[in-house]
Amino acid sequence: MNSIESTQSAPAEQDYQLWQRSLPAQVFLNYFYALLRHIAQSDQAYELPKIAHFSERKVIFTEADVASVRRHLINSWNTEYTIRQTAALGDATYQQHALHWTFPQAYYSVEESLKALLRVNGSSGPPSRVLTAAGRLVKQKFYPQPISFYASGEAHHPSVYGLPAGRWSKPTLILAQDKREAQSQLRQFLRTTHRQRSQQVRARVQGNPKTALRSERTGEILRRFNREHWQQLTWRIGNTTVFHLLQRLVISASNREIERFVVADIDTELFHQCLLGIVSYINFVHEAYVTQAVGINTYADWLSELPPYLKNSFASERYEKRAVSVVGQNTAA
């Protein structure tokens, strides 16, 4: 009888161990599912003409600016194309291992279209400052409501803006079923990401004797931080935005923690769908700003010069079905 009981209880124990091992990956999937759901549930997602910066800002371009913007978009489209190819395959085992490269691709596709937006907005700084510039745009409400949220302030007690429905709700371990749960999970994602970024800034600052915070009593470099010390670093940290959430994909892929996704029992097909949906939406927003800036005719010329696998796919579809109607006829070159 003991032998029978042992045999019967083994699968349950194995299932529990698998669930425990899969939990960190499942939580990460929950975050991106919540983000996609948050975008899909917003009635302001595609109302770019109502954004003052979208309709009013004018920038004069040089030929070098235009060439740079076009190059960034092509890079973005090519990277998004590879994500779409992976998502379309539908083989669970392949998609699970594909997370090694799909994670960074999702971020880099968005980063390239972001660089195009920054260029048409008159911003051209070093690559290390791209996300800092994006954080300012988010705070200044350049983006539609569903991606205008951000966190700022002290590492362990940041202020979160743009996600009011999730303020009093505690996030669960399941996929978000409503607006409040989606925003609750995004608030947690923001806070943990802001804390991680703060810790990285602290390590960089304290690792340099010229910038390190020191004890007023001994003059020694501080090893322990209290809240006041953290507050002295807030200006260096800036705003944590949707782009930093996507950047966590690169961090996961570049560290050993990516292995937890490969061995986890999660819905990798859903994960790819979430990443693709988020990338497609954010790239749509950036492309609409670019079209508004360079003109419909110029943008259409860029599309017509693309290789067939891009020309007759999502890039043109977004332009024809959404971007043109959003941008309006006043953008014709």
Contacts in CASP RR format, 6 or more apart in sequence:
PFRMAT RR
TARGET T0000
AUTHOR 0000-0000-0000
METHOD contacts of the structure
MODEL  1
MNSIESTQSAPAEQDYQLWQRSLPAQVFLNYFYALLRHIAQSDQAYELPK
IAHFSERKVIFTEADVASVRRHLINSWNTEYTIRQTAALGDATYQQHALH
WTFPQAYYSVEESLKALLRVNGSSGPPSRVLTAAGRLVKQKFYPQPISFY
ASGEAHHPSVYGLPAGRWSKPTLILAQDKREAQSQLRQFLRTTHRQRSQQ
VRARVQGNPKTALRSERTGEILRRFNREHWQQLTWRIGNTTVFHLLQRLV
ISASNREIERFVVADIDTELFHQCLLGIVSYINFVHEAYVTQAVGINTYA
DWLSELPPYLKNSFASERYEKRAVSVVGQNTAA
18 265 0 8 1.000
19 265 0 8 1.000
21 260 0 8 1.000
21 263 0 8 1.000
21 264 0 8 1.000
21 265 0 8 1.000
22 264 0 8 1.000
22 265 0 8 1.000
22 266 0 8 1.000
23 173 0 8 1.000
24 257 0 8 1.000
24 260 0 8 1.000
24 264 0 8 1.000
25 260 0 8 1.000
25 261 0 8 1.000
25 264 0 8 1.000
25 266 0 8 1.000
26 173 0 8 1.000
26 264 0 8 1.000
26 266 0 8 1.000
27 173 0 8 1.000
28 252 0 8 1.000
28 261 0 8 1.000
29 175 0 8 1.000
29 266 0 8 1.000
29 267 0 8 1.000
29 270 0 8 1.000
29 271 0 8 1.000
29 274 0 8 1.000
30 171 0 8 1.000
30 173 0 8 1.000
30 174 0 8 1.000
30 175 0 8 1.000
30 176 0 8 1.000
30 185 0 8 1.000
31 185 0 8 1.000
31 186 0 8 1.000
31 188 0 8 1.000
31 189 0 8 1.000
31 245 0 8 1.000
32 271 0 8 1.000
32 274 0 8 1.000
32 275 0 8 1.000
32 278 0 8 1.000
33 175 0 8 1.000
33 176 0 8 1.000
33 270 0 8 1.000
33 274 0 8 1.000
34 175 0 8 1.000
34 176 0 8 1.000
34 181 0 8 1.000
34 182 0 8 1.000
34 183 0 8 1.000
34 185 0 8 1.000
34 186 0 8 1.000
34 189 0 8 1.000
35 182 0 8 1.000
35 186 0 8 1.000
35 189 0 8 1.000
35 242 0 8 1.000
35 245 0 8 1.000
35 274 0 8 1.000
35 278 0 8 1.000
36 273 0 8 1.000
36 274 0 8 1.000
36 277 0 8 1.000
36 278 0 8 1.000
37 176 0 8 1.000
37 182 0 8 1.000
38 146 0 8 1.000
38 179 0 8 1.000
38 182 0 8 1.000
38 183 0 8 1.000
38 186 0 8 1.000
39 45 0 8 1.000
39 146 0 8 1.000
39 147 0 8 1.000
39 277 0 8 1.000
39 278 0 8 1.000
39 281 0 8 1.000
41 146 0 8 1.000
41 179 0 8 1.000
41 182 0 8 1.000
42 144 0 8 1.000
42 145 0 8 1.000
42 146 0 8 1.000
44 50 0 8 1.000
44 144 0 8 1.000
44 145 0 8 1.000
44 146 0 8 1.000
45 144 0 8 1.000
45 145 0 8 1.000
45 146 0 8 1.000
45 281 0 8 1.000
46 144 0 8 1.000
46 322 0 8 1.000
46 326 0 8 1.000
47 144 0 8 1.000
48 54 0 8 1.000
48 144 0 8 1.000
48 285 0 8 1.000
48 288 0 8 1.000
48 289 0 8 1.000
48 326 0 8 1.000
48 327 0 8 1.000
49 55 0 8 1.000
49 326 0 8 1.000
49 328 0 8 1.000
51 141 0 8 1.000
51 142 0 8 1.000
51 143 0 8 1.000
51 144 0 8 1.000
52 141 0 8 1.000
53 140 0 8 1.000
53 141 0 8 1.000
53 142 0 8 1.000
54 142 0 8 1.000
54 288 0 8 1.000
54 289 0 8 1.000
54 292 0 8 1.000
57 121 0 8 1.000
59 120 0 8 1.000
59 121 0 8 1.000
59 122 0 8 1.000
59 293 0 8 1.000
61 69 0 8 1.000
61 120 0 8 1.000
61 293 0 8 1.000
61 294 0 8 1.000
65 119 0 8 1.000
65 120 0 8 1.000
66 294 0 8 1.000
66 298 0 8 1.000
68 116 0 8 1.000
68 119 0 8 1.000
69 116 0 8 1.000
69 119 0 8 1.000
69 120 0 8 1.000
69 290 0 8 1.000
69 293 0 8 1.000
69 294 0 8 1.000
70 302 0 8 1.000
72 112 0 8 1.000
72 113 0 8 1.000
72 115 0 8 1.000
72 116 0 8 1.000
72 119 0 8 1.000
73 112 0 8 1.000
73 113 0 8 1.000
73 116 0 8 1.000
73 287 0 8 1.000
73 290 0 8 1.000
73 302 0 8 1.000
74 306 0 8 1.000
74 310 0 8 1.000
75 108 0 8 1.000
75 112 0 8 1.000
76 109 0 8 1.000
76 110 0 8 1.000
76 112 0 8 1.000
76 113 0 8 1.000
76 116 0 8 1.000
76 283 0 8 1.000
76 286 0 8 1.000
77 109 0 8 1.000
77 306 0 8 1.000
77 310 0 8 1.000
77 314 0 8 1.000
77 315 0 8 1.000
78 310 0 8 1.000
79 105 0 8 1.000
79 108 0 8 1.000
79 109 0 8 1.000
79 112 0 8 1.000
80 105 0 8 1.000
80 109 0 8 1.000
80 276 0 8 1.000
80 279 0 8 1.000
80 280 0 8 1.000
80 283 0 8 1.000
80 314 0 8 1.000
81 309 0 8 1.000
81 310 0 8 1.000
81 313 0 8 1.000
81 314 0 8 1.000
82 101 0 8 1.000
82 105 0 8 1.000
83 102 0 8 1.000
83 105 0 8 1.000
83 106 0 8 1.000
83 109 0 8 1.000
83 272 0 8 1.000
83 275 0 8 1.000
83 276 0 8 1.000
83 279 0 8 1.000
84 276 0 8 1.000
84 313 0 8 1.000
84 314 0 8 1.000
86 94 0 8 1.000
86 95 0 8 1.000
86 98 0 8 1.000
86 102 0 8 1.000
86 272 0 8 1.000
87 95 0 8 1.000
87 269 0 8 1.000
87 272 0 8 1.000
87 273 0 8 1.000
87 275 0 8 1.000
87 276 0 8 1.000
89 95 0 8 1.000
90 269 0 8 1.000
92 268 0 8 1.000
92 269 0 8 1.000
95 102 0 8 1.000
95 268 0 8 1.000
95 269 0 8 1.000
95 271 0 8 1.000
95 272 0 8 1.000
96 261 0 8 1.000
96 262 0 8 1.000
96 268 0 8 1.000
97 262 0 8 1.000
98 272 0 8 1.000
99 253 0 8 1.000
99 258 0 8 1.000
99 261 0 8 1.000
99 262 0 8 1.000
99 268 0 8 1.000
99 271 0 8 1.000
100 253 0 8 1.000
100 258 0 8 1.000
100 262 0 8 1.000
101 253 0 8 1.000
102 272 0 8 1.000
102 275 0 8 1.000
103 249 0 8 1.000
103 250 0 8 1.000
103 252 0 8 1.000
103 253 0 8 1.000
103 258 0 8 1.000
103 275 0 8 1.000
104 249 0 8 1.000
104 250 0 8 1.000
104 253 0 8 1.000
104 254 0 8 1.000
106 246 0 8 1.000
106 249 0 8 1.000
106 275 0 8 1.000
106 276 0 8 1.000
106 278 0 8 1.000
106 279 0 8 1.000
107 246 0 8 1.000
107 247 0 8 1.000
107 249 0 8 1.000
107 250 0 8 1.000
108 250 0 8 1.000
109 279 0 8 1.000
109 283 0 8 1.000
110 243 0 8 1.000
110 246 0 8 1.000
110 279 0 8 1.000
110 282 0 8 1.000
110 283 0 8 1.000
110 286 0 8 1.000
111 130 0 8 1.000
111 243 0 8 1.000
113 282 0 8 1.000
113 283 0 8 1.000
113 286 0 8 1.000
113 287 0 8 1.000
114 130 0 8 1.000
114 134 0 8 1.000
114 243 0 8 1.000
114 282 0 8 1.000
114 286 0 8 1.000
115 130 0 8 1.000
116 286 0 8 1.000
116 287 0 8 1.000
116 290 0 8 1.000
117 137 0 8 1.000
117 286 0 8 1.000
117 289 0 8 1.000
117 290 0 8 1.000
118 124 0 8 1.000
118 125 0 8 1.000
118 130 0 8 1.000
118 133 0 8 1.000
118 134 0 8 1.000
118 137 0 8 1.000
120 289 0 8 1.000
120 290 0 8 1.000
120 293 0 8 1.000
120 294 0 8 1.000
121 137 0 8 1.000
121 142 0 8 1.000
121 289 0 8 1.000
121 293 0 8 1.000
123 133 0 8 1.000
125 133 0 8 1.000
131 241 0 8 1.000
131 243 0 8 1.000
131 244 0 8 1.000
131 247 0 8 1.000
132 238 0 8 1.000
134 241 0 8 1.000
134 243 0 8 1.000
135 150 0 8 1.000
135 238 0 8 1.000
135 239 0 8 1.000
135 241 0 8 1.000
135 243 0 8 1.000
136 239 0 8 1.000
137 143 0 8 1.000
138 147 0 8 1.000
138 148 0 8 1.000
138 149 0 8 1.000
138 150 0 8 1.000
138 239 0 8 1.000
138 241 0 8 1.000
138 242 0 8 1.000
139 150 0 8 1.000
139 152 0 8 1.000
139 161 0 8 1.000
139 239 0 8 1.000
141 148 0 8 1.000
142 289 0 8 1.000
143 285 0 8 1.000
144 285 0 8 1.000
145 162 0 8 1.000
147 241 0 8 1.000
147 242 0 8 1.000
147 281 0 8 1.000
147 282 0 8 1.000
147 285 0 8 1.000
148 162 0 8 1.000
149 160 0 8 1.000
149 161 0 8 1.000
149 162 0 8 1.000
149 163 0 8 1.000
149 186 0 8 1.000
149 190 0 8 1.000
149 241 0 8 1.000
149 242 0 8 1.000
150 160 0 8 1.000
150 161 0 8 1.000
150 162 0 8 1.000
150 190 0 8 1.000
150 239 0 8 1.000
150 240 0 8 1.000
150 241 0 8 1.000
151 158 0 8 1.000
151 159 0 8 1.000
151 160 0 8 1.000
151 161 0 8 1.000
151 190 0 8 1.000
151 191 0 8 1.000
151 193 0 8 1.000
151 194 0 8 1.000
151 239 0 8 1.000
151 240 0 8 1.000
152 158 0 8 1.000
152 159 0 8 1.000
152 161 0 8 1.000
152 194 0 8 1.000
152 234 0 8 1.000
152 237 0 8 1.000
152 238 0 8 1.000
152 239 0 8 1.000
152 240 0 8 1.000
153 159 0 8 1.000
153 194 0 8 1.000
153 231 0 8 1.000
153 234 0 8 1.000
153 237 0 8 1.000
153 238 0 8 1.000
154 198 0 8 1.000
154 227 0 8 1.000
154 230 0 8 1.000
154 231 0 8 1.000
154 234 0 8 1.000
155 194 0 8 1.000
155 195 0 8 1.000
155 198 0 8 1.000
155 199 0 8 1.000
155 202 0 8 1.000
155 230 0 8 1.000
155 233 0 8 1.000
155 237 0 8 1.000
156 195 0 8 1.000
156 227 0 8 1.000
156 230 0 8 1.000
157 227 0 8 1.000
158 190 0 8 1.000
158 191 0 8 1.000
158 194 0 8 1.000
158 195 0 8 1.000
158 240 0 8 1.000
160 167 0 8 1.000
160 187 0 8 1.000
160 190 0 8 1.000
160 191 0 8 1.000
163 183 0 8 1.000
163 186 0 8 1.000
163 187 0 8 1.000
163 190 0 8 1.000
164 183 0 8 1.000
165 179 0 8 1.000
165 180 0 8 1.000
165 183 0 8 1.000
165 184 0 8 1.000
166 180 0 8 1.000
166 181 0 8 1.000
166 183 0 8 1.000
166 184 0 8 1.000
166 186 0 8 1.000
166 187 0 8 1.000
167 183 0 8 1.000
167 187 0 8 1.000
169 180 0 8 1.000
169 181 0 8 1.000
169 183 0 8 1.000
169 184 0 8 1.000
170 184 0 8 1.000
171 181 0 8 1.000
171 184 0 8 1.000
171 185 0 8 1.000
171 187 0 8 1.000
171 188 0 8 1.000
172 181 0 8 1.000
176 182 0 8 1.000
176 184 0 8 1.000
176 185 0 8 1.000
189 245 0 8 1.000
190 240 0 8 1.000
190 245 0 8 1.000
193 240 0 8 1.000
193 244 0 8 1.000
193 245 0 8 1.000
193 248 0 8 1.000
194 237 0 8 1.000
194 240 0 8 1.000
194 244 0 8 1.000
196 248 0 8 1.000
197 237 0 8 1.000
197 240 0 8 1.000
197 244 0 8 1.000
198 230 0 8 1.000
198 233 0 8 1.000
198 237 0 8 1.000
201 233 0 8 1.000
201 236 0 8 1.000
201 237 0 8 1.000
202 225 0 8 1.000
202 230 0 8 1.000
202 233 0 8 1.000
205 211 0 8 1.000
205 212 0 8 1.000
205 213 0 8 1.000
205 233 0 8 1.000
205 236 0 8 1.000
206 212 0 8 1.000
206 213 0 8 1.000
206 221 0 8 1.000
206 222 0 8 1.000
207 221 0 8 1.000
209 221 0 8 1.000
212 221 0 8 1.000
212 222 0 8 1.000
213 221 0 8 1.000
213 222 0 8 1.000
213 225 0 8 1.000
213 229 0 8 1.000
213 232 0 8 1.000
213 233 0 8 1.000
214 220 0 8 1.000
214 221 0 8 1.000
214 222 0 8 1.000
215 221 0 8 1.000
215 222 0 8 1.000
222 229 0 8 1.000
242 282 0 8 1.000
246 278 0 8 1.000
249 275 0 8 1.000
252 258 0 8 1.000
252 261 0 8 1.000
261 268 0 8 1.000
280 314 0 8 1.000
280 318 0 8 1.000
283 318 0 8 1.000
284 318 0 8 1.000
284 322 0 8 1.000
284 323 0 8 1.000
287 318 0 8 1.000
287 319 0 8 1.000
287 323 0 8 1.000
288 322 0 8 1.000
288 323 0 8 1.000
288 326 0 8 1.000
288 327 0 8 1.000
290 299 0 8 1.000
291 299 0 8 1.000
291 319 0 8 1.000
291 323 0 8 1.000
291 324 0 8 1.000
291 327 0 8 1.000
291 331 0 8 1.000
292 327 0 8 1.000
292 331 0 8 1.000
294 333 0 8 1.000
295 327 0 8 1.000
295 331 0 8 1.000
295 332 0 8 1.000
295 333 0 8 1.000
296 324 0 8 1.000
296 327 0 8 1.000
296 328 0 8 1.000
296 329 0 8 1.000
296 331 0 8 1.000
296 332 0 8 1.000
296 333 0 8 1.000
297 332 0 8 1.000
297 333 0 8 1.000
298 333 0 8 1.000
299 319 0 8 1.000
299 323 0 8 1.000
300 319 0 8 1.000
303 311 0 8 1.000
303 315 0 8 1.000
303 316 0 8 1.000
303 319 0 8 1.000
304 311 0 8 1.000
306 315 0 8 1.000
306 316 0 8 1.000
END
